[in-house]
Structures are given as C-alpha cells and as structure tokens.
Amino acid sequence: MFRKRLRQARIDAKLTQQRMADLLGISLNGYQKYEQGETQPPLDTLVKLSRILKVTTDYLLCNDEPPDD
C-alpha cells in the first residue's frame, strides 16, 4: 500500500519520478524502486518524502486507517 500512496501523492503534487529523485538526492532507479515496492526508504528519506509531498508519514505508511478488528 505504501507504494500506491507514494505514487498517488507524487502525481497529486504534479512531480515526476525524476524530480522526486533529484529532490531526494538519489538516482531515478532508486526512487522507482520505492514506487515499485522493491525497496523501502530509510526513515530519514521517508520524512523527506512526506515533506516534499506535503503529506504525513502516517499517510504514506497507511497508519491513518482504523485497525482491522
């Protein structure tokens, strides 16, 4: 779910994958792996992502949904 939320937040912010990679200081391929679900960003990068995209880390991590009972 993280990858879907990351992608949608990026699209909503009207940013390309290349621009996200540039803002994070990583390669395009490195960023694409986040959106493809191949890798998870380290904590400091997760915080940067949330600031760039103007969303909370809880939103990106899907912690804003009620727990399953």
Secondary structure, 3 states (H helix, E strand, C coil): CHHHHHHHHHHHCCCCHHHHHHHHCCCHHHHHHHHHCCCCCCHHHHHHHHHHHCCCHHHHCCCCCCCCC
